[in-house]
Amino acid sequence: MYDFADSAFTTVIVTTLYALYYKKIVVADDQRGDLLWGLAASISEIAVALLAPMLGAIADFSGSRKRFLAACAVAVILFTASLHWIGPGMAALGFVLYVLANVGFTGGGIFIDSFLPGISNERNAGRISGMKWGLGYLGGLLALVVCGGLAVNIVRDPTAEQVDQARLIPLIIAAWYGLAVIPTFLFLRDRSTARPLPAGENYVTLGFRQLWRTLKQVRRYRELFKLLLAFVVYNDGIVTVITFAALYAEQTIGFTPAEIVTMFIVMNVVALVGAGTFGWIADRIGQKRTILISLGLWILAIVAAYFAQTKTAFYAVAVLAGIGMGSCQSVTRSLVALFTPKPNAAEFAGFLGFAGKAVAFIGPLLFGIISHQTGSQRPAILSVGLFFVVGMLLLLMVDEAKGKAASRLPVGED
């Protein structure tokens, strides 16, 4: 249910309607809008990359994963609701508030993922992660349907009434988020237990000590860190597509806001099916093989997007990207869970967050710069394909059997 909540944020705010609103109404400049939107995404990724390992380690030691998760949820709700007051010309304030909301969103993703190792095993991790992501895509789909009627008001040179109606979108998503996360905090058990603080220590210093200890365990968990290295690269491509998909469809292909809503409804349905189906496949043929298949689909989608000239062709791109998105992220997280020693679930989830965010600012920033400098989004989208190609090559070096075996070693022992 937490994914049901936060997918509404990423689908409506990050990827589609607020992205269009910020570019078309707040900034009202296509190339400058691309640059600012990419920069906002990049700053969010950097902030979470710096915080994730420390917060994950602190959450492990204090037994407080749910409290950290709650803090992230509150940040998303408050800062998303505050976007309601952003109107034409308020690019700087809209930029800051969006970054703060996005930091809460990405931080929450780290803490909710840290629960997976404690509620799954090698036989069902793929299916559980698939159901989690599938329900998330369902949430994004329904939120997009609810807000879709307001998309027609996201136009160049809007009237005051059109701006007021479009500004309802962040309020709807904030309320959605607040209601949908309630079951998580009522029913999800936090199986982590607090440990007493040594004399003269506090959670901040202990968090850094735990982080340093984990870094020194690279030799014992080398397959996990190789996986995280691959994830660093191909996740950058995914983050960039999520950030710019709607803007590319509108500016380069010629979609109207209403057509973009329809396209993303189709994309979310496909992603929902992809997350569930590929989770089932992963439990049968292995997570690594399944991720490689999904990365192949991503590469096809990027090439097709570069050459697409018609809306029909871009719908085919959306289907490929939807399958890749639903499968790649879901199965990667299940494989990380299987590589993770359970006593350090939040700490290693923090490393996943760090890996996912450490260089994830590069893709959106690169897209924004290339689009701004060339005046075209086509060379910008083609550059995204490099992240998937390199990520696939790095993933080929991961030994899945050794990674799962290492997770069963007692923490701190060889």
ROLUM-922483 format. One line per 8 residues: number of its first residue (from 1); their letters; for each residue x, y, z of C-alpha. Coordinates in nm, 2 decimals, decimal comma, padded with zeros to 4 digits. Each point is the difference from the previous one (the first is absolute). Layout:
NUM> a> X:Y:Z; ...
//
This chain:
1> mydfadsa> 00,00:00,00:00,00; 00,30:00,23:00,05; 00,08:-00,06:-00,37; -00,37:00,07:-00,09; 00,05:00,34:00,16; 00,34:00,10:-00,13; -00,06:-00,12:-00,36; -00,27:00,26:-00,01
9> fttvivtt> 00,26:00,27:00,08; 00,26:-00,13:-00,26; -00,26:-00,05:-00,27; -00,19:00,32:00,03; 00,25:00,25:00,15; 00,34:-00,12:-00,12; -00,08:-00,15:-00,34; -00,31:00,15:-00,15
17> lyalyykk> -00,24:00,27:00,12; 00,21:00,22:00,24; 00,30:-00,04:-00,23; -00,21:00,14:-00,29; -00,15:00,27:00,23; 00,35:00,11:00,12; 00,14:00,02:-00,36; -00,30:00,14:-00,18
25> ivvaddqr> -00,16:00,23:00,26; 00,26:00,08:00,27; 00,31:00,03:-00,23; -00,17:00,04:-00,34; 00,32:-00,08:-00,18; 00,06:-00,35:-00,15; 00,38:-00,01:00,01; 00,04:00,19:00,33
33> gdllwgla> -00,28:-00,22:00,14; 00,20:-00,32:-00,10; 00,31:00,14:00,17; -00,17:00,10:00,32; -00,20:-00,32:00,03; 00,31:-00,21:-00,06; 00,19:00,20:00,26; -00,27:-00,04:00,26
41> asiseiav> 00,00:-00,38:-00,05; 00,38:00,00:00,03; 00,01:00,20:00,32; -00,26:-00,24:00,15; 00,21:-00,30:-00,09; 00,32:00,15:00,14; -00,17:00,09:00,33; -00,14:-00,35:00,05
49> allapmlg> 00,33:-00,16:-00,10; 00,18:00,19:00,28; -00,26:-00,09:00,26; -00,11:-00,35:-00,09; 00,29:-00,21:00,14; 00,02:00,19:00,32; -00,38:-00,01:00,06; -00,02:-00,36:-00,09
57> aiadfsgs> 00,27:-00,09:00,26; -00,16:00,22:00,27; -00,34:-00,17:-00,07; 00,16:-00,34:00,04; 00,17:00,09:00,33; -00,30:00,19:00,15; -00,27:-00,25:-00,12; -00,19:00,29:-00,14
65> rkrflaac> -00,06:-00,06:-00,37; -00,37:00,08:00,02; 00,08:00,34:00,17; 00,24:00,09:-00,28; -00,26:-00,12:-00,26; -00,27:00,22:00,17; 00,23:00,30:-00,01; 00,05:-00,05:-00,38
73> avavilft> -00,38:-00,04:-00,05; -00,07:00,33:00,19; 00,26:00,18:-00,21; -00,16:-00,12:-00,32; -00,35:00,10:00,11; 00,09:00,34:00,13; 00,23:00,11:-00,28; -00,23:-00,15:-00,28
81> aslhwigp> -00,30:00,19:00,15; 00,21:00,32:00,00; 00,05:-00,02:-00,38; -00,37:00,11:-00,02; 00,12:00,36:00,06; 00,25:00,00:-00,29; -00,12:00,21:-00,30; 00,14:00,15:-00,32
89> gmaalgfv> 00,35:00,15:00,05; 00,06:-00,17:00,34; 00,27:-00,23:-00,15; 00,25:00,03:00,29; -00,25:-00,07:00,29; -00,16:-00,28:-00,20; 00,34:-00,14:-00,06; 00,09:-00,01:00,37
97> lyvlanvg> -00,33:-00,14:00,12; 00,01:-00,27:-00,27; 00,35:-00,10:00,10; -00,10:-00,03:00,37; -00,31:-00,21:-00,09; 00,21:-00,22:-00,23; 00,26:-00,06:00,28; -00,27:-00,12:00,23
105> ftgggifi> -00,13:-00,23:-00,28; 00,34:-00,16:-00,08; 00,09:-00,03:00,36; -00,33:-00,18:00,08; 00,08:-00,25:-00,28; 00,32:-00,09:00,17; -00,16:-00,07:00,34; -00,30:-00,20:-00,14
113> dsflpgis> 00,24:-00,22:-00,20; 00,19:-00,08:00,32; -00,30:-00,20:00,12; 00,02:-00,25:-00,30; 00,28:-00,23:00,14; -00,20:-00,06:00,32; -00,32:-00,11:-00,17; 00,14:-00,20:-00,30
121> nernagri> 00,22:-00,29:-00,09; 00,17:-00,14:-00,31; -00,32:-00,17:-00,12; -00,23:00,30:00,02; 00,21:00,32:00,00; -00,07:00,06:-00,37; -00,37:-00,04:00,03; -00,02:00,22:00,31
129> sgmkwglg> 00,20:00,27:-00,15; -00,20:-00,03:-00,32; -00,33:00,03:00,19; 00,14:00,30:00,18; 00,10:00,18:-00,32; -00,32:-00,12:-00,18; -00,22:00,16:00,27; 00,21:00,31:-00,03
137> ylggllal> -00,06:00,03:-00,37; -00,37:-00,06:00,06; 00,01:00,30:00,24; 00,17:00,21:-00,25; -00,25:-00,10:-00,27; -00,31:00,09:00,22; 00,16:00,33:00,11; 00,06:00,09:-00,36
145> vvcgglav> -00,37:-00,08:-00,08; -00,12:00,22:00,29; 00,22:00,29:-00,10; -00,02:-00,05:-00,38; -00,29:00,24:-00,05; 00,21:00,29:00,13; 00,27:-00,07:-00,27; -00,19:00,20:-00,26
153> nivrdpta> 00,07:00,31:00,21; 00,38:-00,04:-00,04; 00,05:00,23:-00,30; 00,22:00,28:-00,12; -00,13:00,35:00,11; -00,28:-00,14:00,22; -00,28:00,20:00,15; -00,01:00,06:00,38
161> eqvdqarl> -00,28:-00,26:00,02; 00,20:-00,26:-00,18; 00,30:00,06:00,23; -00,23:-00,04:00,31; -00,13:-00,33:-00,13; 00,34:-00,14:-00,09; 00,12:00,10:00,35; -00,24:-00,25:00,15
169> ipliiaaw> 00,22:-00,29:-00,12; 00,26:00,02:00,28; -00,28:00,03:00,27; -00,17:-00,32:-00,14; 00,33:-00,19:00,00; 00,09:00,12:00,36; -00,34:-00,12:00,12; 00,04:-00,33:-00,19
177> yglavipt> 00,34:-00,06:00,16; -00,12:00,08:00,35; -00,29:-00,24:-00,02; 00,17:-00,29:-00,19; 00,30:-00,03:00,25; -00,23:-00,05:00,30; -00,01:-00,38:-00,03; 00,38:-00,02:-00,01
185> flflrdrs> 00,03:00,17:00,34; -00,29:-00,19:00,15; 00,08:-00,35:-00,11; 00,37:-00,04:-00,12; 00,22:-00,14:00,28; 00,34:00,15:00,05; 00,20:-00,31:00,09; 00,32:00,20:00,07
193> tarplpag> 00,10:00,03:00,37; 00,17:00,29:00,17; 00,35:-00,06:00,15; 00,13:00,21:00,29; 00,23:00,29:-00,08; 00,36:-00,04:00,12; 00,11:00,27:00,25; 00,09:00,33:-00,17
201> enyvtlgf> -00,16:-00,10:-00,33; -00,30:00,13:-00,19; -00,19:-00,13:-00,30; 00,18:00,23:-00,24; 00,35:-00,12:00,09; -00,12:-00,36:00,02; -00,16:00,04:-00,34; 00,33:00,10:-00,15
209> rqlwrtlk> 00,18:-00,28:00,18; -00,25:-00,26:-00,13; 00,04:00,15:-00,35; 00,37:-00,03:00,02; -00,02:-00,36:00,12; -00,22:-00,08:-00,29; 00,24:00,15:-00,24; 00,28:-00,21:00,14
217> qvrryrel> -00,22:-00,32:-00,07; 00,03:00,05:-00,38; 00,21:-00,31:-00,02; -00,26:-00,22:00,17; -00,30:00,15:-00,19; 00,18:00,06:-00,33; -00,29:-00,13:-00,21; -00,24:00,24:00,17
225> fklllafv> 00,23:00,29:-00,07; 00,05:-00,11:-00,36; -00,38:00,00:-00,03; -00,02:00,34:00,15; 00,26:00,13:-00,24; -00,21:-00,13:-00,30; -00,31:00,15:00,16; 00,17:00,33:00,04
233> vyndgivt> 00,04:00,02:-00,38; -00,33:-00,14:-00,14; -00,21:00,17:00,27; 00,13:00,33:-00,12; -00,16:-00,08:-00,34; -00,33:-00,09:00,17; 00,00:00,32:00,21; 00,06:00,21:-00,31
241> vitfaaly> -00,28:-00,16:-00,19; -00,24:00,04:00,29; 00,10:00,37:00,03; -00,03:00,09:-00,37; -00,25:-00,24:-00,16; -00,30:00,23:00,00; 00,21:00,30:-00,10; 00,15:-00,20:-00,30
249> aeqtigft> -00,35:-00,12:-00,11; -00,14:00,36:00,01; 00,29:00,19:-00,15; 00,16:-00,25:-00,25; -00,29:-00,22:-00,10; -00,28:00,25:00,03; -00,23:-00,16:00,26; -00,26:00,22:00,17
257> paeivtmf> -00,03:-00,01:00,38; -00,31:-00,22:-00,02; 00,18:-00,24:-00,24; 00,29:-00,02:00,24; -00,24:-00,11:00,28; -00,14:-00,27:-00,23; 00,35:-00,12:-00,09; 00,11:-00,02:00,36
265> ivmnvval> -00,32:-00,19:00,09; 00,10:-00,26:-00,26; 00,36:00,01:00,13; -00,10:-00,06:00,36; -00,23:-00,29:-00,09; 00,29:-00,16:-00,19; 00,24:00,07:00,28; -00,24:-00,15:00,25
273> vgagtfgw> -00,02:-00,32:-00,20; 00,38:00,01:-00,06; 00,08:00,02:00,37; -00,22:-00,29:00,09; 00,09:-00,22:-00,30; 00,38:00,06:00,02; -00,01:-00,06:00,38; -00,14:-00,34:-00,07
281> iadrigqk> 00,25:-00,06:-00,28; 00,29:00,11:00,22; -00,09:-00,27:00,26; 00,03:-00,26:-00,27; 00,29:00,10:-00,22; 00,19:00,22:00,24; 00,00:00,37:00,08; 00,32:00,08:-00,20
289> rtilislg> -00,13:-00,15:-00,33; -00,33:00,18:00,05; 00,17:00,34:00,05; 00,21:-00,06:-00,31; -00,32:-00,06:-00,20; -00,16:00,32:00,13; 00,32:00,21:-00,08; -00,02:-00,13:-00,36
297> lwilaiva> -00,36:00,13:-00,02; 00,12:00,34:00,13; 00,27:00,02:-00,27; -00,27:-00,08:-00,27; -00,22:00,27:00,15; 00,27:00,27:00,00; 00,09:-00,07:-00,36; -00,36:-00,01:-00,11
305> ayfaqtkt> -00,07:00,34:00,18; 00,29:00,16:-00,18; -00,14:-00,10:-00,34; -00,37:00,04:00,08; -00,18:00,26:-00,21; -00,37:-00,09:00,06; -00,21:-00,03:00,31; -00,08:-00,36:-00,09
313> afyavavl> 00,37:-00,08:00,00; 00,05:00,17:00,33; -00,28:-00,21:00,15; 00,21:-00,31:-00,09; 00,29:00,17:00,18; -00,22:00,05:00,31; -00,09:-00,37:00,00; 00,36:-00,11:-00,01
321> agigmgsc> 00,10:00,25:00,27; -00,29:-00,10:00,22; 00,10:-00,37:-00,01; 00,37:00,10:00,06; -00,09:00,23:00,29; -00,24:-00,24:00,17; 00,25:-00,29:-00,02; 00,34:00,15:00,04
329> qsvtrslv> -00,05:00,19:00,33; -00,22:-00,27:00,16; 00,24:-00,29:-00,08; 00,31:00,21:00,09; -00,14:00,06:00,35; -00,09:-00,36:00,05; 00,36:-00,10:-00,10; 00,15:00,26:00,24
337> alftpkpn> -00,23:-00,14:00,28; 00,13:-00,35:-00,07; 00,36:00,12:00,01; -00,06:00,19:00,33; 00,08:-00,13:00,35; -00,33:00,04:00,19; 00,14:00,17:00,31; 00,13:00,29:-00,22
345> aaefagfl> -00,31:00,03:-00,22; -00,04:00,38:00,04; 00,37:00,06:-00,02; 00,03:-00,19:-00,33; -00,32:00,16:-00,12; 00,18:00,32:00,07; 00,28:-00,11:-00,23; -00,26:-00,09:-00,27
353> gfagkava> -00,13:00,35:00,05; 00,35:00,14:-00,02; 00,08:-00,21:-00,31; -00,33:00,11:-00,16; 00,06:00,37:00,07; 00,38:00,03:00,01; 00,03:00,09:-00,37; -00,37:00,01:-00,09
361> figpllfg> 00,03:00,37:-00,03; 00,22:-00,04:-00,31; -00,27:-00,13:-00,24; -00,27:00,27:00,06; 00,27:00,27:00,01; 00,16:-00,13:-00,32; -00,34:-00,02:-00,18; -00,09:00,36:00,11
369> iishqtgs> 00,34:00,13:-00,12; -00,01:-00,18:-00,33; -00,36:00,11:-00,07; 00,09:00,36:00,10; 00,32:00,02:-00,21; -00,13:-00,17:-00,31; -00,36:00,12:00,01; -00,11:-00,36:-00,06
377> qrpailsv> -00,10:-00,29:00,24; 00,09:-00,27:-00,25; 00,38:-00,01:00,06; -00,08:00,04:00,37; -00,22:-00,32:00,01; 00,26:-00,19:-00,20; 00,26:00,07:00,27; -00,22:-00,18:00,25
385> glffvvgm> 00,06:-00,33:-00,18; 00,36:00,00:00,11; -00,10:-00,05:00,36; -00,19:-00,32:-00,08; 00,28:-00,14:-00,22; 00,27:00,05:00,26; -00,23:-00,11:00,28; -00,07:-00,33:-00,19
393> llllmvde> 00,38:-00,06:-00,04; 00,06:00,05:00,37; -00,28:-00,22:00,10; 00,15:-00,29:-00,21; 00,29:-00,01:00,25; -00,23:-00,07:00,30; -00,01:-00,36:00,14; -00,35:-00,05:00,12
401> akgkaasr> 00,07:-00,32:00,19; 00,29:00,14:00,19; -00,19:00,31:00,09; -00,29:-00,20:00,16; 00,25:-00,22:00,19; 00,18:00,31:00,14; -00,32:00,14:00,14; -00,03:-00,30:00,23
409> lpvged> 00,34:00,06:00,16; -00,01:00,13:00,36; 00,05:00,38:-00,01; 00,35:00,09:00,11; 00,15:-00,34:-00,06; 00,20:-00,15:-00,29
//
